[in-house]
Amino acid sequence: MNIRMHMVYWKSDEFWLGKLLEHPEIMTQGKTLEELEENIRDAYLMMVMDEVTIVIASSNPLFEGRSDGGSVALAGSWTPQTR
């Protein structure tokens, strides 16, 4: 599923600055417009992933978990998928 959002951006003396209209709390910067777009996407994904709770109970060594209620990390590379 593709998500289309609107970004408002402007150029300061050193950086491009931008924020999402649909999520004005997401604001970032980049040295180039392309870097700004990448940073906006990353910030959006971080916000969305922060709202997702993942519980993993596995003996698979691919997963590293913490028993103190902390985060669970995947020991390897992964690509976030949207549905």
Secondary structure, 3 states (H helix, E strand, C coil): CCCCCCEEEEECCCCEEEEECCCCCCEEEECCHHHHHHHHHHHHHHHHHHCCCCCCCCCCCCEECCCCCCCCEECCCCCCCCC
